[in-house]
């Protein structure tokens, strides 16, 4: 089952966050063998999506990023997101999910 983690982003600013995925013994999983994919949407049924740049590492880290130009073009508000990992056999696992709160920018 996916971890539920809410994240916060600032409109018009670069975004980066890291998740650390561990096994039941708190040992980091080798995620370098997976292909990550992560998106956010206004709702689960929305057809419009915004993709995060996602990278996986040997030490169990998943890093999501989005550049300032992209966040500037997204309306502020609450969104849903998740992170899926695909293995070499095509099996997909959702490892993180939650709410994204995108706060509006004052400086333009």
Secondary structure, 3 states (H helix, E strand, C coil): CCEECCEEEECCCCEEEEEECECCCCCECCCCCCEEEEEEECCCCCCCCEECEEEECCCCEEEEEECHHHHHCCCCEEEEEEEEEECCCCCEEEEEEEEEEEECCCCC
